[in-house]
Amino acid sequence: MSRKPSFANLRGTATPTPAVAPAPRVKATPAPAPVATSAPPEPAPVSTRPVSREGRKQIAGFFSPDMSLAMHMLARRQGRSLQALMAEAFNDVLRKHGESPIGD
């Protein structure tokens, strides 16, 4: 069975450039001298992460399509999120093994 092609393999290949007529030359005018002013300080970088995910870590797993469907249907019937059901399940496992449940 062959593997899917990787985009990393395209890194070294050159892309053909379309044939375009060169633009007519225009006499360049000198740029004005820059004025010495102090630039305002750059703002602090803004996080693109939603506030609801701040201070949280992702836990993921691969399950059968039947398990996925059953969990999504249960969440839908209960009017809860899949994440809330998973938190409940993880807390049940912690209790089963004598650990304190964490919460959400």
Secondary structure, 3 states (H helix, E strand, C coil): CCCCCCHHHHCCCCCCCCCCCCCCCCCCCCCCCCCCCCCCCCCCCCCCCCHHHCCCCCCCCCCCHHHHHHHHHHHHHHCCCHHHHHHHHHHHHHHHCCCCCCCC
